[in-house]
Amino acid sequence: MSYPKIRISLKKIKYNTKRLVTLSSKYGIKIAGVTKVFCAYPKIAKALVEGGVEYLADSRIENLKKIRDIDVPKMLLRLPMISQAEKVVELSDVSLNSELATIKELSKKALEKGKQHKIILMIDLGDLREGIFEEEEIFDTVEIIMKLNGVKLIGIGTNLTCYGGVMPSKDNLGRLTNIARKIESKFKTKLDIISGGNSSSIYLMEKGDIPEGINQLRLGESIILGRETAYGENIEDTYSDCFKLIVEIIEIKEKPSVPIGEIGMDAFGNKPTFEDKGIRKRAICAIGKQDVNIDDITADDTNIEILGASSDHLILDITDSTKDYKVGDKVTFNLAYGGILSSMTSEYVHKEIK
Ligand SMILES: *Cc1c(COP(=O)(O)O)cnc(C)c1O
């Protein structure tokens, strides 16, 4: 087996998915399983489906293409690029939208293919990422969508705690369900989906405070890391180690802890600072910032300190470890969200999916 590698446990991912699907079902909520953090590797996406998700959802059309053969509806999470409208209609069943120009283009492309594409209209409840902000614009937009034959409005949704860090609350999600009811009565229609956010909405659900009517959450991080993202708390009875990073040591030497000579800039243009701890035993591992965001990794051996990294070298202080590391030994790390995202994206990190 080649290194560095990321080891992925399908069993644990499926377990986490089942846990969240079961928990949510108590509140009448179904799950769109988000695949972007693991670049929609089909084997992993299948584990989400076996765990009971209703949709597979991703931000990138390239990722949805990888899982086109998995027989569940696909959702495009990021607002479509108008230039990709044709692909969006081909590779996703439903997309999140806020721009009429794009929706019209989707309708046109869908009609050309003899299809009807489903739309979830995004409402900005204050986080200031995507979505319509003004209530009047919402109804104006709905009115026009209703007249387009290639698309069907199946629901509304929101995204929180992404840009502005705004927490989901009874208040703001209540506004969403209110808007849904207004749309339904104004346009004599039924909205099947009210999509109440991402992994940051879980705490509200667990408190029993999620407003009646919210019937979908789009979950990525909570499935993958067993962690809700409003407070960063672990979710009871889930795994946080579905993904592990394993890297190989290529040098072990005793060296001073402060570089010798005038300090200029490091490999990334920053001026580094150092604490003098005397001579320390250091290990270099064959992985770097090109592969993984090193702020998002923690060594399983808690006596290892991560000193830093360049594009292709990771430097560790192993002086305090009880283990007598040798060149060629492997060091294992747990990964936070950004660590999984980056190492799954790096073509230099081998994927061991089992
Ligand atoms: C990424 C994303 C999600 C999933 O977020 P998590 O915090 O990983 O659960 C949900 N909705 C949208 C629109 C996203 O872009």
PDBQT file of the ligand as one rigid body, heavy atoms in Angstrom, charges set to zero:
ROOT
HETATM    1  C1  LIG A 401     -22.102  22.005   2.231  1.00  0.00    +0.000 C 
HETATM    2  C2  LIG A 401     -23.531  22.297   2.301  1.00  0.00    +0.000 A 
HETATM    3  C3  LIG A 401     -24.337  21.602   3.204  1.00  0.00    +0.000 A 
HETATM    4  C4  LIG A 401     -23.795  20.599   4.190  1.00  0.00    +0.000 C 
HETATM    5  O1  LIG A 401     -23.167  21.273   5.272  1.00  0.00    +0.000 OA
HETATM    6  P1  LIG A 401     -22.597  20.457   6.535  1.00  0.00    +0.000 P 
HETATM    7  O2  LIG A 401     -22.226  21.515   7.504  1.00  0.00    +0.000 OA
HETATM    8  O3  LIG A 401     -21.419  19.678   6.043  1.00  0.00    +0.000 OA
HETATM    9  O4  LIG A 401     -23.685  19.580   7.019  1.00  0.00    +0.000 OA
HETATM   10  C5  LIG A 401     -25.695  21.853   3.175  1.00  0.00    +0.000 A 
HETATM   11  N1  LIG A 401     -26.226  22.778   2.338  1.00  0.00    +0.000 NA
HETATM   12  C6  LIG A 401     -25.474  23.480   1.469  1.00  0.00    +0.000 A 
HETATM   13  C7  LIG A 401     -26.134  24.466   0.569  1.00  0.00    +0.000 C 
HETATM   14  C8  LIG A 401     -24.098  23.261   1.425  1.00  0.00    +0.000 A 
HETATM   15  O5  LIG A 401     -23.355  23.976   0.568  1.00  0.00    +0.000 OA
ENDROOT
TORSDOF 0
